[in-house]
Amino acid sequence: MSRYELTDEHKDIIGEVGNIAMGSAATALSQILQEEVLITTPVVELVKVVDLEEQFPVPCLVCEINYITGLSGSNVLILNQDDAKLIASLMIGEDISNDLQADELALSALGEAMNQMMGSAATAMSKFFATEVIISPPDVQVNLVREGSGFFSEFSGSDDVVEVLFQMTIGDLLESTMVMIIPLEFARSMSDNLLTELTEEPVADPEPKKVELQEITPEPKPVVHSAAIANGGEKMHHQFDFEVLKDTTLKVRVVLGRTEMTMAQILALGKGSIVELDRLEGEPVDVFINEKKVAAGEVVVAGEQLGVRITEFVAEH
C-alpha cells in the first residue's frame, strides 16, 4: 500500500471517530447557543491541498486543534465565514456586519465556542480510545485555505490530506457544511492503532490443570455478631455500625445566588464590575451537601471568615 492510500476500513474508523467527537461537540454548541445543533454522520475522502483551495476560494474561519496527550498530531475545522458570523451573533446577542477578521469581540466569542466544543469532543474521544485525550486551546483565525498559509504551511499543493465533511444545522437558522482536515500521516496512525486493537486475537486460556479431589471435612460456621433473629430464626437482620461513617468527608457548598448573562456581557466584565444575582438582600442562601440542597441559612461573619447560620432544613420529598 502506498503512503497516500486509505482503505475503506481506515475511512470507516476515521468517520466513527469524527462522528463521536463532533456529536459531543454539537451537544456543547447547543448549550452555548440555546438552539438545537445537529451534526450528521461524516463523509471521509482523500483530497489534495490544491483541491481545497478551489473548494474554499474566500477566507474562512479556520480552527486549529493540537493534541498534547493521548494522541500526537493536529487537525483543523473549517467553517464558512458567514456561518461563523451567525454563530458569533447568537453568542453575543447582536448582528455582525463587519469583516469577521476585524471584529475582536466576535472572534473571542467564536474562540470560546470552539474551546467548549473541542473540549467536549476530546472527552468523548478519551472514552473511545480508552486513554485520556487532552488538547491545547484551539487557535481560531480567519484565513485562506492555501498552500503555505497557517496550518497548511507545511504542505504543498500536491500533498494528500484527509477531508471529513459534516452537515450541520442550527435550529431553523442555518444549514451548512463543516469540514475537518486531518494530515494523512496522523489519520493513518490513529486508524492503524485502532485497527490493530480490533484485529488482535485474544490470548488463549492455558490448558486447565488436573485436580485430585479429596474428601474435605466442613469447618463449623462462624458466629455472626451484631445480628437479630426473628420469626423463629427464619430471617436474620444485620445491624450496620454507623460509627464507621463518622469520619467520612462530604462536600458542602453555599450558593449565594445565580444569574444569566450574554456572552457580550461576560466579555465586558473587568475589575470592579458588579454582577447582579437573582436574590434580594436578606434572603436566605442555599446549603448543599454532595450537590443536594439540605438547608437554608444566612451569611454571618465568624472572626475573620464568612460563615452561614442554618435557619431551616429542607424537608425530604
C-alpha positions as CSV (number, residue, x, y, z in Angstrom):
1,M,0.0,0.0,0.0
2,S,1.4,3.5,-0.9
3,R,1.6,6.1,1.8
4,Y,-1.2,8.1,0.1
5,E,-3.9,5.4,0.2
6,L,-6.7,4.9,2.7
7,T,-8.7,1.7,2.7
8,D,-12.4,1.6,3.3
9,E,-11.6,0.3,6.8
10,H,-9.5,3.4,7.5
11,K,-12.3,5.6,6.3
12,D,-14.8,3.8,8.4
13,I,-12.7,4.3,11.6
14,I,-11.9,7.9,10.9
15,G,-15.6,8.6,10.2
16,E,-16.6,6.9,13.5
17,V,-14.0,8.9,15.4
18,G,-15.3,12.1,13.8
19,N,-18.9,11.1,14.5
20,I,-18.2,10.6,18.2
21,A,-16.2,13.7,18.5
22,M,-18.5,16.1,16.6
23,G,-21.6,14.6,18.1
24,S,-20.3,15.6,21.5
25,A,-19.2,19.0,20.1
26,A,-22.8,19.6,18.8
27,T,-24.2,19.0,22.3
28,A,-21.8,21.6,23.7
29,L,-22.7,24.1,21.0
30,S,-26.4,23.5,21.6
31,Q,-26.0,24.5,25.2
32,I,-24.0,27.6,24.3
33,L,-26.4,28.8,21.6
34,Q,-29.6,27.6,23.3
35,E,-30.6,26.2,19.9
36,E,-30.7,22.6,18.7
37,V,-27.5,21.8,16.8
38,L,-27.3,18.6,14.7
39,I,-24.1,17.4,13.0
40,T,-24.6,14.4,10.7
41,T,-22.5,11.3,10.2
42,P,-19.4,12.4,8.2
43,V,-18.2,11.6,4.7
44,V,-14.4,10.8,4.6
45,E,-12.3,11.4,1.4
46,L,-8.7,11.7,0.4
47,V,-8.0,15.1,-1.3
48,K,-5.1,17.2,-2.4
49,V,-4.4,20.6,-0.8
50,V,-4.9,22.3,-4.2
51,D,-8.4,20.9,-4.4
52,L,-9.2,22.5,-1.0
53,E,-8.0,25.9,-2.5
54,E,-10.7,25.5,-5.2
55,Q,-13.3,24.4,-2.6
56,F,-12.7,27.4,-0.3
57,P,-11.9,30.4,-2.6
58,V,-12.6,33.0,0.1
59,P,-11.3,33.4,3.6
60,C,-12.9,31.0,6.1
61,L,-12.9,30.5,9.9
62,V,-10.1,28.1,10.5
63,C,-9.8,26.5,13.9
64,E,-6.6,24.5,14.5
65,I,-6.6,21.8,17.2
66,N,-3.4,20.4,18.6
67,Y,-3.4,17.2,20.7
68,I,-0.9,17.2,23.6
69,T,-1.9,13.9,25.4
70,G,-3.3,10.6,24.2
71,L,-2.9,11.4,20.5
72,S,0.0,13.0,18.7
73,G,-0.9,15.3,15.9
74,S,-3.2,18.2,14.8
75,N,-6.2,18.9,12.6
76,V,-8.3,21.9,11.6
77,L,-12.0,22.7,11.4
78,I,-13.1,25.0,8.5
79,L,-16.4,26.9,8.5
80,N,-17.8,29.4,6.0
81,Q,-17.2,33.0,7.3
82,D,-20.9,34.0,7.0
83,D,-21.9,30.9,9.0
84,A,-19.3,31.7,11.7
85,K,-20.8,35.3,11.9
86,L,-24.2,33.8,12.6
87,I,-22.8,31.7,15.4
88,A,-21.0,34.7,16.9
89,S,-24.1,36.8,16.6
90,L,-26.1,34.3,18.6
91,M,-23.5,34.2,21.3
92,I,-23.0,38.0,21.8
93,G,-26.7,38.9,21.1
94,E,-26.1,41.4,18.2
95,D,-25.7,41.2,14.4
96,I,-22.2,41.2,13.0
97,S,-21.9,43.2,9.8
98,N,-18.2,43.9,9.8
99,D,-15.5,41.6,8.4
100,L,-15.0,38.9,10.9
101,Q,-11.2,39.3,10.9
102,A,-11.7,42.9,12.2
103,D,-14.3,42.0,14.9
104,E,-12.3,41.1,18.0
105,L,-15.4,40.5,20.1
106,A,-16.8,38.1,17.6
107,L,-13.5,36.2,17.3
108,S,-13.2,35.9,21.1
109,A,-16.8,34.5,21.2
110,L,-16.0,32.0,18.4
111,G,-12.8,31.0,20.2
112,E,-14.7,30.2,23.4
113,A,-17.3,28.3,21.4
114,M,-14.6,26.2,19.7
115,N,-12.9,25.7,23.0
116,Q,-16.1,24.3,24.6
117,M,-16.9,22.2,21.5
118,M,-13.5,20.6,21.1
119,G,-13.0,20.1,24.9
120,S,-16.3,18.1,24.9
121,A,-15.1,16.2,21.8
122,A,-11.8,15.4,23.5
123,T,-13.7,13.9,26.5
124,A,-15.7,11.7,24.1
125,M,-12.6,10.6,22.3
126,S,-10.9,9.7,25.6
127,K,-13.7,7.1,26.2
128,F,-13.4,5.8,22.6
129,F,-9.6,5.4,22.7
130,A,-9.6,4.3,26.4
131,T,-6.9,6.9,27.2
132,E,-7.0,10.5,28.3
133,V,-7.1,12.8,25.3
134,I,-6.1,16.5,26.0
135,I,-6.0,19.3,23.5
136,S,-4.4,22.8,23.7
137,P,-6.8,25.8,23.4
138,P,-7.9,25.9,19.7
139,D,-6.3,28.6,17.6
140,V,-9.1,30.4,15.7
141,Q,-8.3,32.7,12.7
142,V,-9.8,33.9,9.5
143,N,-7.6,32.6,6.8
144,L,-7.4,31.4,3.2
145,V,-7.1,27.6,2.8
146,R,-3.9,27.8,0.8
147,E,-0.6,26.1,0.4
148,G,1.8,27.9,2.8
149,S,-0.9,29.5,4.8
150,G,-1.3,28.8,8.6
151,F,-2.0,25.2,9.2
152,F,-1.2,24.4,5.5
153,S,2.3,26.0,5.7
154,E,3.9,22.5,5.9
155,F,2.0,21.2,2.9
156,S,2.5,21.5,-0.8
157,G,-0.5,21.8,-3.2
158,S,0.1,18.2,-4.4
159,D,0.1,16.7,-0.8
160,D,-2.8,14.5,0.1
161,V,-4.9,15.2,3.3
162,V,-8.0,13.6,4.7
163,E,-11.2,15.6,4.4
164,V,-14.1,14.8,6.7
165,L,-17.4,16.5,5.7
166,F,-20.1,17.1,8.3
167,Q,-23.6,18.6,7.5
168,M,-24.5,21.0,10.4
169,T,-27.9,22.5,11.2
170,I,-28.6,25.1,13.9
171,G,-32.3,25.2,14.6
172,D,-34.1,26.8,11.7
173,L,-31.4,29.3,11.3
174,L,-28.6,27.5,9.5
175,E,-27.8,24.6,7.2
176,S,-24.1,24.4,6.4
177,T,-21.1,22.2,5.9
178,M,-18.3,22.0,8.5
179,V,-15.1,20.4,7.2
180,M,-12.3,18.7,9.2
181,I,-8.9,18.4,7.6
182,I,-6.5,15.8,9.1
183,P,-2.9,15.2,7.9
184,L,-2.7,11.8,6.2
185,E,0.1,10.6,8.5
186,F,-1.9,11.4,11.6
187,A,-5.1,9.9,10.2
188,R,-3.3,6.7,9.2
189,S,-1.5,6.4,12.6
190,M,-4.8,6.9,14.5
191,S,-6.8,4.4,12.4
192,D,-4.0,1.8,12.2
193,N,-3.7,1.7,16.0
194,L,-7.5,1.1,16.3
195,L,-7.4,-1.5,13.6
196,T,-4.6,-3.3,15.4
197,E,-6.7,-3.4,18.6
198,L,-9.7,-4.7,16.8
199,T,-7.9,-7.5,14.9
200,E,-5.7,-8.7,17.7
201,E,-6.5,-12.3,18.6
202,P,-7.4,-12.9,22.2
203,V,-4.8,-14.9,24.2
204,A,-6.0,-18.5,24.6
205,D,-6.6,-19.7,28.1
206,P,-3.9,-22.2,29.3
207,E,-4.8,-25.8,29.5
208,P,-6.7,-26.4,32.7
209,K,-4.7,-28.4,35.3
210,K,-6.0,-31.7,36.6
211,V,-7.0,-31.5,40.3
212,E,-7.3,-34.5,42.5
213,L,-10.5,-34.5,44.6
214,Q,-10.0,-35.1,48.3
215,E,-12.6,-35.5,51.0
216,I,-12.9,-32.3,52.9
217,T,-14.5,-32.0,56.3
218,P,-16.5,-28.8,56.6
219,E,-15.5,-26.4,59.3
220,P,-18.0,-25.1,61.8
221,K,-19.7,-21.9,60.5
222,P,-18.5,-18.7,62.3
223,V,-20.8,-17.0,64.7
224,V,-22.4,-13.8,63.2
225,H,-22.3,-10.9,65.6
226,S,-24.4,-7.7,65.5
227,A,-27.5,-9.6,64.3
228,A,-31.0,-10.2,65.4
229,I,-33.0,-13.3,64.7
230,A,-36.8,-13.0,64.2
231,N,-39.7,-15.1,63.2
232,G,-38.4,-18.3,64.7
233,G,-35.0,-17.9,63.2
234,E,-36.3,-17.7,59.6
235,K,-34.9,-14.2,59.0
236,M,-31.7,-12.5,60.1
237,H,-31.4,-8.7,60.1
238,H,-27.8,-7.4,60.3
239,Q,-27.3,-4.2,62.2
240,F,-25.0,-1.7,60.5
241,D,-22.5,0.1,62.7
242,F,-22.8,3.8,61.6
243,E,-19.8,4.7,63.7
244,V,-17.6,3.8,60.7
245,L,-19.1,6.6,58.7
246,K,-18.4,9.5,61.1
247,D,-15.0,10.3,59.6
248,T,-16.4,10.4,56.0
249,T,-15.8,13.7,54.3
250,L,-18.7,15.3,52.4
251,K,-18.6,18.3,50.1
252,V,-20.6,21.3,51.5
253,R,-21.2,24.4,49.4
254,V,-23.3,27.5,49.9
255,V,-24.9,29.2,46.9
256,L,-25.4,33.0,47.3
257,G,-27.3,33.4,44.1
258,R,-27.3,32.8,40.3
259,T,-27.8,34.8,37.2
260,E,-27.7,34.5,33.4
261,M,-25.6,36.7,31.2
262,T,-25.0,37.1,27.4
263,M,-21.5,36.3,26.1
264,A,-21.1,40.1,25.3
265,Q,-21.8,40.9,29.0
266,I,-19.3,38.3,30.2
267,L,-16.6,39.5,27.8
268,A,-17.2,43.1,29.0
269,L,-16.5,42.2,32.7
270,G,-13.5,43.8,34.3
271,K,-12.0,44.6,37.7
272,G,-14.7,46.4,39.7
273,S,-17.6,45.1,37.7
274,I,-20.8,44.2,39.6
275,V,-22.8,41.1,38.8
276,E,-26.4,41.2,40.0
277,L,-27.8,37.9,41.3
278,D,-31.3,36.6,41.4
279,R,-31.5,37.0,45.2
280,L,-32.6,40.1,47.3
281,E,-30.7,41.4,50.3
282,G,-31.7,39.4,53.4
283,E,-33.0,36.4,51.5
284,P,-31.6,33.0,52.8
285,V,-28.8,31.3,50.9
286,D,-28.9,27.7,49.9
287,V,-26.8,25.0,51.6
288,F,-25.9,21.9,49.5
289,I,-24.2,18.6,50.6
290,N,-22.9,16.5,47.8
291,E,-25.0,18.5,45.3
292,K,-28.2,18.1,47.2
293,K,-29.9,21.0,48.9
294,V,-30.3,20.3,52.5
295,A,-30.9,23.6,54.3
296,A,-31.2,27.4,54.0
297,G,-29.3,30.0,56.1
298,E,-28.0,33.5,56.5
299,V,-24.4,34.7,55.9
300,V,-22.6,35.7,59.1
301,V,-19.0,36.8,60.0
302,A,-17.2,34.3,62.2
303,G,-14.0,36.0,63.3
304,E,-12.1,36.8,60.1
305,Q,-14.1,34.3,58.0
306,L,-17.5,34.2,56.5
307,G,-19.9,31.5,57.7
308,V,-23.6,30.6,57.4
309,R,-26.1,30.2,60.1
310,I,-28.6,27.4,59.4
311,T,-32.2,28.8,59.6
312,E,-34.2,25.8,58.3
313,F,-33.7,22.4,56.9
314,V,-35.3,21.2,53.6
315,A,-37.9,18.5,54.2
316,E,-37.3,15.3,52.3
317,H,-39.7,14.6,49.4
